[in-house]
Amino acid sequence: MTITLTFLLAAIALICGVLMLVGGRFGRIPLAAIAIICLSVIVLAPSLGIAIK
């Protein structure tokens, strides 16, 4: 598997989103963290062999 810049940035965004969600930086409704995680998963899915329809 070749690591591209897109893959690397999406992985970093996923990690940051999870840390923001776990750290509770956004109060009771962590919308920004959830958005970052969702976008990262959409970018990473094809690289990991996950089909999104």
mmCIF entry with sequence, helices, sheets and N, C-alpha, C, O atoms, coordinates in Angstrom:
data_MODEL
# 
_entry.id   MODEL 
# 
_entity.id                         1 
_entity.type                       polymer 
_entity.pdbx_number_of_molecules   1 
# 
_entity_poly.entity_id                      1 
_entity_poly.type                           'polypeptide(L)' 
_entity_poly.nstd_linkage                   no 
_entity_poly.nstd_monomer                   no 
_entity_poly.pdbx_seq_one_letter_code       MTITLTFLLAAIALICGVLMLVGGRFGRIPLAAIAIICLSVIVLAPSLGIAIK 
_entity_poly.pdbx_seq_one_letter_code_can   MTITLTFLLAAIALICGVLMLVGGRFGRIPLAAIAIICLSVIVLAPSLGIAIK 
_entity_poly.pdbx_strand_id                 A 
# 
loop_
_entity_poly_seq.entity_id 
_entity_poly_seq.num 
_entity_poly_seq.mon_id 
_entity_poly_seq.hetero 
1 1  MET n 
1 2  THR n 
1 3  ILE n 
1 4  THR n 
1 5  LEU n 
1 6  THR n 
1 7  PHE n 
1 8  LEU n 
1 9  LEU n 
1 10 ALA n 
1 11 ALA n 
1 12 ILE n 
1 13 ALA n 
1 14 LEU n 
1 15 ILE n 
1 16 CYS n 
1 17 GLY n 
1 18 VAL n 
1 19 LEU n 
1 20 MET n 
1 21 LEU n 
1 22 VAL n 
1 23 GLY n 
1 24 GLY n 
1 25 ARG n 
1 26 PHE n 
1 27 GLY n 
1 28 ARG n 
1 29 ILE n 
1 30 PRO n 
1 31 LEU n 
1 32 ALA n 
1 33 ALA n 
1 34 ILE n 
1 35 ALA n 
1 36 ILE n 
1 37 ILE n 
1 38 CYS n 
1 39 LEU n 
1 40 SER n 
1 41 VAL n 
1 42 ILE n 
1 43 VAL n 
1 44 LEU n 
1 45 ALA n 
1 46 PRO n 
1 47 SER n 
1 48 LEU n 
1 49 GLY n 
1 50 ILE n 
1 51 ALA n 
1 52 ILE n 
1 53 LYS n 
# 
_struct_asym.id          A 
_struct_asym.entity_id   1 
# 
loop_
_struct_conf.conf_type_id 
_struct_conf.id 
_struct_conf.pdbx_PDB_helix_id 
_struct_conf.beg_label_comp_id 
_struct_conf.beg_label_asym_id 
_struct_conf.beg_label_seq_id 
_struct_conf.pdbx_beg_PDB_ins_code 
_struct_conf.end_label_comp_id 
_struct_conf.end_label_asym_id 
_struct_conf.end_label_seq_id 
_struct_conf.pdbx_end_PDB_ins_code 
_struct_conf.beg_auth_comp_id 
_struct_conf.beg_auth_asym_id 
_struct_conf.beg_auth_seq_id 
_struct_conf.end_auth_comp_id 
_struct_conf.end_auth_asym_id 
_struct_conf.end_auth_seq_id 
_struct_conf.pdbx_PDB_helix_class 
_struct_conf.details 
_struct_conf.pdbx_PDB_helix_length 
HELX_P HELX_P1 AA1 LEU A 5  ? GLY A 23 ? LEU A 5  GLY A 23 1 ? 19 
HELX_P HELX_P2 AA2 LEU A 31 ? LEU A 48 ? LEU A 31 LEU A 48 1 ? 18 
# 
_struct_conf_type.id          HELX_P 
_struct_conf_type.criteria    ? 
_struct_conf_type.reference   ? 
# 
loop_
_atom_site.group_PDB 
_atom_site.id 
_atom_site.type_symbol 
_atom_site.label_atom_id 
_atom_site.label_alt_id 
_atom_site.label_comp_id 
_atom_site.label_asym_id 
_atom_site.label_entity_id 
_atom_site.label_seq_id 
_atom_site.pdbx_PDB_ins_code 
_atom_site.Cartn_x 
_atom_site.Cartn_y 
_atom_site.Cartn_z 
_atom_site.occupancy 
_atom_site.B_iso_or_equiv 
_atom_site.pdbx_formal_charge 
_atom_site.auth_seq_id 
_atom_site.auth_comp_id 
_atom_site.auth_asym_id 
_atom_site.auth_atom_id 
_atom_site.pdbx_PDB_model_num 
ATOM 1   N N  . MET A 1 1  ? 0.844   -1.180 0.000  1.00 0.00 ? 1  MET A N  1 
ATOM 2   C CA . MET A 1 1  ? 0.000   0.000  0.000  1.00 0.00 ? 1  MET A CA 1 
ATOM 3   C C  . MET A 1 1  ? 0.889   1.243  0.000  1.00 0.00 ? 1  MET A C  1 
ATOM 4   O O  . MET A 1 1  ? 1.803   1.363  0.815  1.00 0.00 ? 1  MET A O  1 
ATOM 5   N N  . THR A 1 2  ? 0.616   2.146  -0.901 1.00 0.00 ? 2  THR A N  1 
ATOM 6   C CA . THR A 1 2  ? 1.351   3.394  -0.976 1.00 0.00 ? 2  THR A CA 1 
ATOM 7   C C  . THR A 1 2  ? 0.623   4.457  -0.168 1.00 0.00 ? 2  THR A C  1 
ATOM 8   O O  . THR A 1 2  ? -0.585  4.645  -0.310 1.00 0.00 ? 2  THR A O  1 
ATOM 9   N N  . ILE A 1 3  ? 1.370   5.145  0.676  1.00 0.00 ? 3  ILE A N  1 
ATOM 10  C CA . ILE A 1 3  ? 0.767   6.198  1.483  1.00 0.00 ? 3  ILE A CA 1 
ATOM 11  C C  . ILE A 1 3  ? 0.868   7.511  0.709  1.00 0.00 ? 3  ILE A C  1 
ATOM 12  O O  . ILE A 1 3  ? 1.962   8.016  0.457  1.00 0.00 ? 3  ILE A O  1 
ATOM 13  N N  . THR A 1 4  ? -0.277  8.046  0.343  1.00 0.00 ? 4  THR A N  1 
ATOM 14  C CA . THR A 1 4  ? -0.316  9.312  -0.376 1.00 0.00 ? 4  THR A CA 1 
ATOM 15  C C  . THR A 1 4  ? -0.527  10.455 0.615  1.00 0.00 ? 4  THR A C  1 
ATOM 16  O O  . THR A 1 4  ? -0.838  10.236 1.785  1.00 0.00 ? 4  THR A O  1 
ATOM 17  N N  . LEU A 1 5  ? -0.352  11.659 0.125  1.00 0.00 ? 5  LEU A N  1 
ATOM 18  C CA . LEU A 1 5  ? -0.560  12.823 0.972  1.00 0.00 ? 5  LEU A CA 1 
ATOM 19  C C  . LEU A 1 5  ? -2.016  12.907 1.424  1.00 0.00 ? 5  LEU A C  1 
ATOM 20  O O  . LEU A 1 5  ? -2.288  13.263 2.571  1.00 0.00 ? 5  LEU A O  1 
ATOM 21  N N  . THR A 1 6  ? -2.941  12.587 0.546  1.00 0.00 ? 6  THR A N  1 
ATOM 22  C CA . THR A 1 6  ? -4.365  12.603 0.899  1.00 0.00 ? 6  THR A CA 1 
ATOM 23  C C  . THR A 1 6  ? -4.661  11.612 2.015  1.00 0.00 ? 6  THR A C  1 
ATOM 24  O O  . THR A 1 6  ? -5.373  11.931 2.967  1.00 0.00 ? 6  THR A O  1 
ATOM 25  N N  . PHE A 1 7  ? -4.109  10.406 1.894  1.00 0.00 ? 7  PHE A N  1 
ATOM 26  C CA . PHE A 1 7  ? -4.314  9.386  2.911  1.00 0.00 ? 7  PHE A CA 1 
ATOM 27  C C  . PHE A 1 7  ? -3.733  9.843  4.247  1.00 0.00 ? 7  PHE A C  1 
ATOM 28  O O  . PHE A 1 7  ? -4.367  9.682  5.290  1.00 0.00 ? 7  PHE A O  1 
ATOM 29  N N  . LEU A 1 8  ? -2.534  10.409 4.216  1.00 0.00 ? 8  LEU A N  1 
ATOM 30  C CA . LEU A 1 8  ? -1.872  10.854 5.436  1.00 0.00 ? 8  LEU A CA 1 
ATOM 31  C C  . LEU A 1 8  ? -2.662  11.971 6.117  1.00 0.00 ? 8  LEU A C  1 
ATOM 32  O O  . LEU A 1 8  ? -2.853  11.943 7.333  1.00 0.00 ? 8  LEU A O  1 
ATOM 33  N N  . LEU A 1 9  ? -3.120  12.949 5.344  1.00 0.00 ? 9  LEU A N  1 
ATOM 34  C CA . LEU A 1 9  ? -3.892  14.048 5.922  1.00 0.00 ? 9  LEU A CA 1 
ATOM 35  C C  . LEU A 1 9  ? -5.237  13.581 6.467  1.00 0.00 ? 9  LEU A C  1 
ATOM 36  O O  . LEU A 1 9  ? -5.688  14.061 7.506  1.00 0.00 ? 9  LEU A O  1 
ATOM 37  N N  . ALA A 1 10 ? -5.875  12.649 5.772  1.00 0.00 ? 10 ALA A N  1 
ATOM 38  C CA . ALA A 1 10 ? -7.151  12.114 6.257  1.00 0.00 ? 10 ALA A CA 1 
ATOM 39  C C  . ALA A 1 10 ? -6.951  11.327 7.548  1.00 0.00 ? 10 ALA A C  1 
ATOM 40  O O  . ALA A 1 10 ? -7.779  11.398 8.457  1.00 0.00 ? 10 ALA A O  1 
ATOM 41  N N  . ALA A 1 11 ? -5.867  10.587 7.629  1.00 0.00 ? 11 ALA A N  1 
ATOM 42  C CA . ALA A 1 11 ? -5.581  9.827  8.851  1.00 0.00 ? 11 ALA A CA 1 
ATOM 43  C C  . ALA A 1 11 ? -5.316  10.773 10.023 1.00 0.00 ? 11 ALA A C  1 
ATOM 44  O O  . ALA A 1 11 ? -5.789  10.533 11.134 1.00 0.00 ? 11 ALA A O  1 
ATOM 45  N N  . ILE A 1 12 ? -4.572  11.830 9.782  1.00 0.00 ? 12 ILE A N  1 
ATOM 46  C CA . ILE A 1 12 ? -4.311  12.815 10.836 1.00 0.00 ? 12 ILE A CA 1 
ATOM 47  C C  . ILE A 1 12 ? -5.614  13.489 11.267 1.00 0.00 ? 12 ILE A C  1 
ATOM 48  O O  . ILE A 1 12 ? -5.842  13.699 12.459 1.00 0.00 ? 12 ILE A O  1 
ATOM 49  N N  . ALA A 1 13 ? -6.470  13.829 10.293 1.00 0.00 ? 13 ALA A N  1 
ATOM 50  C CA . ALA A 1 13 ? -7.758  14.452 10.628 1.00 0.00 ? 13 ALA A CA 1 
ATOM 51  C C  . ALA A 1 13 ? -8.634  13.507 11.436 1.00 0.00 ? 13 ALA A C  1 
ATOM 52  O O  . ALA A 1 13 ? -9.330  13.933 12.358 1.00 0.00 ? 13 ALA A O  1 
ATOM 53  N N  . LEU A 1 14 ? -8.602  12.227 11.093 1.00 0.00 ? 14 LEU A N  1 
ATOM 54  C CA . LEU A 1 14 ? -9.382  11.240 11.841 1.00 0.00 ? 14 LEU A CA 1 
ATOM 55  C C  . LEU A 1 14 ? -8.906  11.153 13.278 1.00 0.00 ? 14 LEU A C  1 
ATOM 56  O O  . LEU A 1 14 ? -9.716  11.134 14.204 1.00 0.00 ? 14 LEU A O  1 
ATOM 57  N N  . ILE A 1 15 ? -7.608  11.100 13.467 1.00 0.00 ? 15 ILE A N  1 
ATOM 58  C CA . ILE A 1 15 ? -7.040  11.034 14.817 1.00 0.00 ? 15 ILE A CA 1 
ATOM 59  C C  . ILE A 1 15 ? -7.399  12.287 15.612 1.00 0.00 ? 15 ILE A C  1 
ATOM 60  O O  . ILE A 1 15 ? -7.786  12.195 16.777 1.00 0.00 ? 15 ILE A O  1 
ATOM 61  N N  . CYS A 1 16 ? -7.271  13.459 14.984 1.00 0.00 ? 16 CYS A N  1 
ATOM 62  C CA . CYS A 1 16 ? -7.607  14.714 15.665 1.00 0.00 ? 16 CYS A CA 1 
ATOM 63  C C  . CYS A 1 16 ? -9.093  14.770 16.014 1.00 0.00 ? 16 CYS A C  1 
ATOM 64  O O  . CYS A 1 16 ? -9.459  15.219 17.101 1.00 0.00 ? 16 CYS A O  1 
ATOM 65  N N  . GLY A 1 17 ? -9.946  14.318 15.104 1.00 0.00 ? 17 GLY A N  1 
ATOM 66  C CA . GLY A 1 17 ? -11.378 14.304 15.376 1.00 0.00 ? 17 GLY A CA 1 
ATOM 67  C C  . GLY A 1 17 ? -11.730 13.411 16.551 1.00 0.00 ? 17 GLY A C  1 
ATOM 68  O O  . GLY A 1 17 ? -12.549 13.776 17.394 1.00 0.00 ? 17 GLY A O  1 
ATOM 69  N N  . VAL A 1 18 ? -11.113 12.250 16.605 1.00 0.00 ? 18 VAL A N  1 
ATOM 70  C CA . VAL A 1 18 ? -11.371 11.332 17.725 1.00 0.00 ? 18 VAL A CA 1 
ATOM 71  C C  . VAL A 1 18 ? -10.870 11.944 19.031 1.00 0.00 ? 18 VAL A C  1 
ATOM 72  O O  . VAL A 1 18 ? -11.544 11.848 20.057 1.00 0.00 ? 18 VAL A O  1 
ATOM 73  N N  . LEU A 1 19 ? -9.698  12.569 19.001 1.00 0.00 ? 19 LEU A N  1 
ATOM 74  C CA . LEU A 1 19 ? -9.177  13.201 20.212 1.00 0.00 ? 19 LEU A CA 1 
ATOM 75  C C  . LEU A 1 19 ? -10.057 14.359 20.671 1.00 0.00 ? 19 LEU A C  1 
ATOM 76  O O  . LEU A 1 19 ? -10.255 14.551 21.870 1.00 0.00 ? 19 LEU A O  1 
ATOM 77  N N  . MET A 1 20 ? -10.587 15.131 19.720 1.00 0.00 ? 20 MET A N  1 
ATOM 78  C CA . MET A 1 20 ? -11.501 16.217 20.069 1.00 0.00 ? 20 MET A CA 1 
ATOM 79  C C  . MET A 1 20 ? -12.777 15.667 20.681 1.00 0.00 ? 20 MET A C  1 
ATOM 80  O O  . MET A 1 20 ? -13.304 16.226 21.643 1.00 0.00 ? 20 MET A O  1 
ATOM 81  N N  . LEU A 1 21 ? -13.272 14.573 20.124 1.00 0.00 ? 21 LEU A N  1 
ATOM 82  C CA . LEU A 1 21 ? -14.508 13.972 20.624 1.00 0.00 ? 21 LEU A CA 1 
ATOM 83  C C  . LEU A 1 21 ? -14.300 13.417 22.031 1.00 0.00 ? 21 LEU A C  1 
ATOM 84  O O  . LEU A 1 21 ? -15.129 13.627 22.917 1.00 0.00 ? 21 LEU A O  1 
ATOM 85  N N  . VAL A 1 22 ? -13.191 12.709 22.230 1.00 0.00 ? 22 VAL A N  1 
ATOM 86  C CA . VAL A 1 22 ? -12.903 12.105 23.535 1.00 0.00 ? 22 VAL A CA 1 
ATOM 87  C C  . VAL A 1 22 ? -12.570 13.179 24.560 1.00 0.00 ? 22 VAL A C  1 
ATOM 88  O O  . VAL A 1 22 ? -12.947 13.074 25.727 1.00 0.00 ? 22 VAL A O  1 
ATOM 89  N N  . GLY A 1 23 ? -11.852 14.224 24.112 1.00 0.00 ? 23 GLY A N  1 
ATOM 90  C CA . GLY A 1 23 ? -11.463 15.291 25.032 1.00 0.00 ? 23 GLY A CA 1 
ATOM 91  C C  . GLY A 1 23 ? -12.606 16.180 25.464 1.00 0.00 ? 23 GLY A C  1 
ATOM 92  O O  . GLY A 1 23 ? -12.466 16.934 26.426 1.00 0.00 ? 23 GLY A O  1 
ATOM 93  N N  . GLY A 1 24 ? -13.742 16.112 24.775 1.00 0.00 ? 24 GLY A N  1 
ATOM 94  C CA . GLY A 1 24 ? -14.902 16.900 25.157 1.00 0.00 ? 24 GLY A CA 1 
ATOM 95  C C  . GLY A 1 24 ? -14.710 18.385 24.941 1.00 0.00 ? 24 GLY A C  1 
ATOM 96  O O  . GLY A 1 24 ? -15.197 19.189 25.735 1.00 0.00 ? 24 GLY A O  1 
ATOM 97  N N  . ARG A 1 25 ? -14.016 18.766 23.890 1.00 0.00 ? 25 ARG A N  1 
ATOM 98  C CA . ARG A 1 25 ? -13.718 20.173 23.659 1.00 0.00 ? 25 ARG A CA 1 
ATOM 99  C C  . ARG A 1 25 ? -14.915 20.962 23.133 1.00 0.00 ? 25 ARG A C  1 
ATOM 100 O O  . ARG A 1 25 ? -14.831 22.186 23.038 1.00 0.00 ? 25 ARG A O  1 
ATOM 101 N N  . PHE A 1 26 ? -16.002 20.320 22.795 1.00 0.00 ? 26 PHE A N  1 
ATOM 102 C CA . PHE A 1 26 ? -17.118 21.018 22.183 1.00 0.00 ? 26 PHE A CA 1 
ATOM 103 C C  . PHE A 1 26 ? -18.400 20.875 22.989 1.00 0.00 ? 26 PHE A C  1 
ATOM 104 O O  . PHE A 1 26 ? -19.491 20.964 22.427 1.00 0.00 ? 26 PHE A O  1 
ATOM 105 N N  . GLY A 1 27 ? -18.292 20.662 24.262 1.00 0.00 ? 27 GLY A N  1 
ATOM 106 C CA . GLY A 1 27 ? -19.486 20.605 25.105 1.00 0.00 ? 27 GLY A CA 1 
ATOM 107 C C  . GLY A 1 27 ? -20.301 19.341 24.879 1.00 0.00 ? 27 GLY A C  1 
ATOM 108 O O  . GLY A 1 27 ? -19.757 18.257 24.669 1.00 0.00 ? 27 GLY A O  1 
ATOM 109 N N  . ARG A 1 28 ? -21.593 19.501 24.925 1.00 0.00 ? 28 ARG A N  1 
ATOM 110 C CA . ARG A 1 28 ? -22.473 18.336 24.860 1.00 0.00 ? 28 ARG A CA 1 
ATOM 111 C C  . ARG A 1 28 ? -22.735 17.867 23.436 1.00 0.00 ? 28 ARG A C  1 
ATOM 112 O O  . ARG A 1 28 ? -23.062 16.699 23.227 1.00 0.00 ? 28 ARG A O  1 
ATOM 113 N N  . ILE A 1 29 ? -22.597 18.750 22.455 1.00 0.00 ? 29 ILE A N  1 
ATOM 114 C CA . ILE A 1 29 ? -22.869 18.367 21.074 1.00 0.00 ? 29 ILE A CA 1 
ATOM 115 C C  . ILE A 1 29 ? -21.603 18.600 20.246 1.00 0.00 ? 29 ILE A C  1 
ATOM 116 O O  . ILE A 1 29 ? -21.389 19.703 19.741 1.00 0.00 ? 29 ILE A O  1 
ATOM 117 N N  . PRO A 1 30 ? -20.774 17.580 20.105 1.00 0.00 ? 30 PRO A N  1 
ATOM 118 C CA . PRO A 1 30 ? -19.475 17.732 19.421 1.00 0.00 ? 30 PRO A CA 1 
ATOM 119 C C  . PRO A 1 30 ? -19.601 17.636 17.896 1.00 0.00 ? 30 PRO A C  1 
ATOM 120 O O  . PRO A 1 30 ? -19.079 16.705 17.283 1.00 0.00 ? 30 PRO A O  1 
ATOM 121 N N  . LEU A 1 31 ? -20.296 18.600 17.292 1.00 0.00 ? 31 LEU A N  1 
ATOM 122 C CA . LEU A 1 31 ? -20.577 18.533 15.864 1.00 0.00 ? 31 LEU A CA 1 
ATOM 123 C C  . LEU A 1 31 ? -19.311 18.640 15.006 1.00 0.00 ? 31 LEU A C  1 
ATOM 124 O O  . LEU A 1 31 ? -19.191 17.951 13.993 1.00 0.00 ? 31 LEU A O  1 
ATOM 125 N N  . ALA A 1 32 ? -18.386 19.485 15.400 1.00 0.00 ? 32 ALA A N  1 
ATOM 126 C CA . ALA A 1 32 ? -17.161 19.653 14.606 1.00 0.00 ? 32 ALA A CA 1 
ATOM 127 C C  . ALA A 1 32 ? -16.347 18.361 14.597 1.00 0.00 ? 32 ALA A C  1 
ATOM 128 O O  . ALA A 1 32 ? -15.831 17.962 13.552 1.00 0.00 ? 32 ALA A O  1 
ATOM 129 N N  . ALA A 1 33 ? -16.230 17.716 15.731 1.00 0.00 ? 33 ALA A N  1 
ATOM 130 C CA . ALA A 1 33 ? -15.475 16.468 15.806 1.00 0.00 ? 33 ALA A CA 1 
ATOM 131 C C  . ALA A 1 33 ? -16.139 15.377 14.969 1.00 0.00 ? 33 ALA A C  1 
ATOM 132 O O  . ALA A 1 33 ? -15.459 14.617 14.281 1.00 0.00 ? 33 ALA A O  1 
ATOM 133 N N  . ILE A 1 34 ? -17.448 15.304 15.028 1.00 0.00 ? 34 ILE A N  1 
ATOM 134 C CA . ILE A 1 34 ? -18.177 14.295 14.245 1.00 0.00 ? 34 ILE A CA 1 
ATOM 135 C C  . ILE A 1 34 ? -18.007 14.569 12.752 1.00 0.00 ? 34 ILE A C  1 
ATOM 136 O O  . ILE A 1 34 ? -17.838 13.633 11.970 1.00 0.00 ? 34 ILE A O  1 
ATOM 137 N N  . ALA A 1 35 ? -18.050 15.831 12.351 1.00 0.00 ? 35 ALA A N  1 
ATOM 138 C CA . ALA A 1 35 ? -17.876 16.183 10.939 1.00 0.00 ? 35 ALA A CA 1 
ATOM 139 C C  . ALA A 1 35 ? -16.489 15.802 10.447 1.00 0.00 ? 35 ALA A C  1 
ATOM 140 O O  . ALA A 1 35 ? -16.347 15.262 9.349  1.00 0.00 ? 35 ALA A O  1 
ATOM 141 N N  . ILE A 1 36 ? -15.470 16.076 11.243 1.00 0.00 ? 36 ILE A N  1 
ATOM 142 C CA . ILE A 1 36 ? -14.097 15.723 10.867 1.00 0.00 ? 36 ILE A CA 1 
ATOM 143 C C  . ILE A 1 36 ? -13.957 14.215 10.727 1.00 0.00 ? 36 ILE A C  1 
ATOM 144 O O  . ILE A 1 36 ? -13.339 13.737 9.776  1.00 0.00 ? 36 ILE A O  1 
ATOM 145 N N  . ILE A 1 37 ? -14.518 13.467 11.654 1.00 0.00 ? 37 ILE A N  1 
ATOM 146 C CA . ILE A 1 37 ? -14.436 12.003 11.597 1.00 0.00 ? 37 ILE A CA 1 
ATOM 147 C C  . ILE A 1 37 ? -15.147 11.478 10.352 1.00 0.00 ? 37 ILE A C  1 
ATOM 148 O O  . ILE A 1 37 ? -14.618 10.603 9.667  1.00 0.00 ? 37 ILE A O  1 
ATOM 149 N N  . CYS A 1 38 ? -16.332 11.995 10.051 1.00 0.00 ? 38 CYS A N  1 
ATOM 150 C CA . CYS A 1 38 ? -17.081 11.521 8.884  1.00 0.00 ? 38 CYS A CA 1 
ATOM 151 C C  . CYS A 1 38 ? -16.333 11.804 7.583  1.00 0.00 ? 38 CYS A C  1 
ATOM 152 O O  . CYS A 1 38 ? -16.246 10.936 6.714  1.00 0.00 ? 38 CYS A O  1 
ATOM 153 N N  . LEU A 1 39 ? -15.795 13.013 7.446  1.00 0.00 ? 39 LEU A N  1 
ATOM 154 C CA . LEU A 1 39 ? -15.052 13.341 6.233  1.00 0.00 ? 39 LEU A CA 1 
ATOM 155 C C  . LEU A 1 39 ? -13.797 12.488 6.099  1.00 0.00 ? 39 LEU A C  1 
ATOM 156 O O  . LEU A 1 39 ? -13.445 12.071 4.996  1.00 0.00 ? 39 LEU A O  1 
ATOM 157 N N  . SER A 1 40 ? -13.126 12.227 7.205  1.00 0.00 ? 40 SER A N  1 
ATOM 158 C CA . SER A 1 40 ? -11.925 11.395 7.165  1.00 0.00 ? 40 SER A CA 1 
ATOM 159 C C  . SER A 1 40 ? -12.258 9.970  6.748  1.00 0.00 ? 40 SER A C  1 
ATOM 160 O O  . SER A 1 40 ? -11.530 9.363  5.962  1.00 0.00 ? 40 SER A O  1 
ATOM 161 N N  . VAL A 1 41 ? -13.345 9.440  7.267  1.00 0.00 ? 41 VAL A N  1 
ATOM 162 C CA . VAL A 1 41 ? -13.743 8.076  6.921  1.00 0.00 ? 41 VAL A CA 1 
ATOM 163 C C  . VAL A 1 41 ? -14.091 7.978  5.439  1.00 0.00 ? 41 VAL A C  1 
ATOM 164 O O  . VAL A 1 41 ? -13.760 6.988  4.785  1.00 0.00 ? 41 VAL A O  1 
ATOM 165 N N  . ILE A 1 42 ? -14.761 9.009  4.905  1.00 0.00 ? 42 ILE A N  1 
ATOM 166 C CA . ILE A 1 42 ? -15.112 8.996  3.485  1.00 0.00 ? 42 ILE A CA 1 
ATOM 167 C C  . ILE A 1 42 ? -13.859 8.977  2.619  1.00 0.00 ? 42 ILE A C  1 
ATOM 168 O O  . ILE A 1 42 ? -13.821 8.289  1.599  1.00 0.00 ? 42 ILE A O  1 
ATOM 169 N N  . VAL A 1 43 ? -12.841 9.722  3.013  1.00 0.00 ? 43 VAL A N  1 
ATOM 170 C CA . VAL A 1 43 ? -11.594 9.766  2.242  1.00 0.00 ? 43 VAL A CA 1 
ATOM 171 C C  . VAL A 1 43 ? -10.804 8.475  2.411  1.00 0.00 ? 43 VAL A C  1 
ATOM 172 O O  . VAL A 1 43 ? -10.223 7.982  1.445  1.00 0.00 ? 43 VAL A O  1 
ATOM 173 N N  . LEU A 1 44 ? -10.771 7.923  3.612  1.00 0.00 ? 44 LEU A N  1 
ATOM 174 C CA . LEU A 1 44 ? -9.962  6.740  3.898  1.00 0.00 ? 44 LEU A CA 1 
ATOM 175 C C  . LEU A 1 44 ? -10.604 5.437  3.435  1.00 0.00 ? 44 LEU A C  1 
ATOM 176 O O  . LEU A 1 44 ? -9.893  4.458  3.206  1.00 0.00 ? 44 LEU A O  1 
ATOM 177 N N  . ALA A 1 45 ? -11.909 5.397  3.294  1.00 0.00 ? 45 ALA A N  1 
ATOM 178 C CA . ALA A 1 45 ? -12.616 4.153  2.991  1.00 0.00 ? 45 ALA A CA 1 
ATOM 179 C C  . ALA A 1 45 ? -12.090 3.428  1.749  1.00 0.00 ? 45 ALA A C  1 
ATOM 180 O O  . ALA A 1 45 ? -11.825 2.229  1.836  1.00 0.00 ? 45 ALA A O  1 
ATOM 181 N N  . PRO A 1 46 ? -11.926 4.085  0.612  1.00 0.00 ? 46 PRO A N  1 
ATOM 182 C CA . PRO A 1 46 ? -11.436 3.349  -0.565 1.00 0.00 ? 46 PRO A CA 1 
ATOM 183 C C  . PRO A 1 46 ? -10.023 2.775  -0.362 1.00 0.00 ? 46 PRO A C  1 
ATOM 184 O O  . PRO A 1 46 ? -9.706  1.703  -0.877 1.00 0.00 ? 46 PRO A O  1 
ATOM 185 N N  . SER A 1 47 ? -9.191  3.485  0.380  1.00 0.00 ? 47 SER A N  1 
ATOM 186 C CA . SER A 1 47 ? -7.837  2.998  0.628  1.00 0.00 ? 47 SER A CA 1 
ATOM 187 C C  . SER A 1 47 ? -7.833  1.764  1.511  1.00 0.00 ? 47 SER A C  1 
ATOM 188 O O  . SER A 1 47 ? -6.934  0.928  1.423  1.00 0.00 ? 47 SER A O  1 
ATOM 189 N N  . LEU A 1 48 ? -8.846  1.653  2.365  1.00 0.00 ? 48 LEU A N  1 
ATOM 190 C CA . LEU A 1 48 ? -8.932  0.516  3.282  1.00 0.00 ? 48 LEU A CA 1 
ATOM 191 C C  . LEU A 1 48 ? -9.797  -0.612 2.737  1.00 0.00 ? 48 LEU A C  1 
ATOM 192 O O  . LEU A 1 48 ? -9.985  -1.630 3.404  1.00 0.00 ? 48 LEU A O  1 
ATOM 193 N N  . GLY A 1 49 ? -10.326 -0.439 1.528  1.00 0.00 ? 49 GLY A N  1 
ATOM 194 C CA . GLY A 1 49 ? -11.123 -1.484 0.911  1.00 0.00 ? 49 GLY A CA 1 
ATOM 195 C C  . GLY A 1 49 ? -12.565 -1.512 1.370  1.00 0.00 ? 49 GLY A C  1 
ATOM 196 O O  . GLY A 1 49 ? -13.234 -2.540 1.260  1.00 0.00 ? 49 GLY A O  1 
ATOM 197 N N  . ILE A 1 50 ? -13.054 -0.388 1.887  1.00 0.00 ? 50 ILE A N  1 
ATOM 198 C CA . ILE A 1 50 ? -14.434 -0.293 2.372  1.00 0.00 ? 50 ILE A CA 1 
ATOM 199 C C  . ILE A 1 50 ? -15.253 0.408  1.294  1.00 0.00 ? 50 ILE A C  1 
ATOM 200 O O  . ILE A 1 50 ? -14.889 1.494  0.843  1.00 0.00 ? 50 ILE A O  1 
ATOM 201 N N  . ALA A 1 51 ? -16.357 -0.210 0.881  1.00 0.00 ? 51 ALA A N  1 
ATOM 202 C CA . ALA A 1 51 ? -17.208 0.373  -0.150 1.00 0.00 ? 51 ALA A CA 1 
ATOM 203 C C  . ALA A 1 51 ? -18.286 1.227  0.499  1.00 0.00 ? 51 ALA A C  1 
ATOM 204 O O  . ALA A 1 51 ? -19.029 0.757  1.361  1.00 0.00 ? 51 ALA A O  1 
ATOM 205 N N  . ILE A 1 52 ? -18.366 2.487  0.077  1.00 0.00 ? 52 ILE A N  1 
ATOM 206 C CA . ILE A 1 52 ? -19.413 3.394  0.569  1.00 0.00 ? 52 ILE A CA 1 
ATOM 207 C C  . ILE A 1 52 ? -20.361 3.666  -0.578 1.00 0.00 ? 52 ILE A C  1 
ATOM 208 O O  . ILE A 1 52 ? -19.942 4.097  -1.653 1.00 0.00 ? 52 ILE A O  1 
ATOM 209 N N  . LYS A 1 53 ? -21.650 3.413  -0.347 1.00 0.00 ? 53 LYS A N  1 
ATOM 210 C CA . LYS A 1 53 ? -22.653 3.607  -1.400 1.00 0.00 ? 53 LYS A CA 1 
ATOM 211 C C  . LYS A 1 53 ? -23.584 4.715  -1.061 1.00 0.00 ? 53 LYS A C  1 
ATOM 212 O O  . LYS A 1 53 ? -24.492 5.018  -1.836 1.00 0.00 ? 53 LYS A O  1 
# 
